[in-house]
């Protein structure tokens, strides 16, 4: 089997990965997002759910001209110049059925770039998802795709300006004072 030519968009993604390695910013601005994924020869649905501070699970349901597959990927997100732009790396697996070959499965890796559009609930991403196949006539695949997701559940705001004028800290102090500073009356023992 011959390997395909190295696409320019993959080179761009890898370059962005190298640029962002030094960043320590928070990686995402959402907890749950769902949308569509469009690739060469297949399309489908994608759902991302944040499970840890910088980690998501992504479920994929893909349909091609001759196959249907379901996949699950664990992805680690890294911020590039803030939380709106980030890259992610991950791995997982998939199962499916092919019209000619029948049932198949595989192991996936993923590397991608993601951008949360300002003032909207939309997230755009581009990724490269190589896989090793079992039970299929293709032993390896090297697809690229773009995804558009809608943010269903936003991340809580924790910016530095949220507590400049007190915010939650004043409310917490007031509640603690009320609990500990109860007045005792003359006949209270």
Steps between C-alpha positions, in 0.01 A plus 500: 500500500629847415456788737318813377684827443540718808214758473578867568221528758663226706827695491309805627347300785839360602652850489224632726565213740864596531412868553257416776713260702618771739152629580345428840166674446167334574419291196124523445201727538228235513391182677280337232487563125334311214502541123593362161826358367587514131786304348604365163264212432306514828290725720329465833431627848746595772441561872768620743460482877755649739588244769808659663656847498659460154363163390194413290333190369389527139242267352485467120226350286621489138336394174685441174391376160564136599528500880366617835714534815491618861808623684604628841812711558660644814661836419734728695466873415780759516439875471670714238489873582200462732199271533335577163769333288641163599642180363425151618654154492324176573435133440212256498328240291214432264271222376289484189370306206611512137279401206764267353711392801239478778583594859829675578670684781806711555726712716507876439732789578401863449673838481296813436462875524187659649369859506204632698343786300460817709149608607349177366452147625683350201827305507692425178762225483726326250666169577710213372381158628720207389375151584606138489223271379410143600266290284506743206669494161671830596758436770558872565322827427617861512188722484469871566176678583343822620233527768252769596360462852238695694572556870218345703649567846744788554796501737461720808672836472812523716677801351705741709242781465216292645620557859654848471215668689443225754271263320460164670763574767280764667200264505707220655637733772149625580362144533789394726452810718128427537569140606778572748379836632161402643401727786425359836219643699484553875312175560676288232717231657 
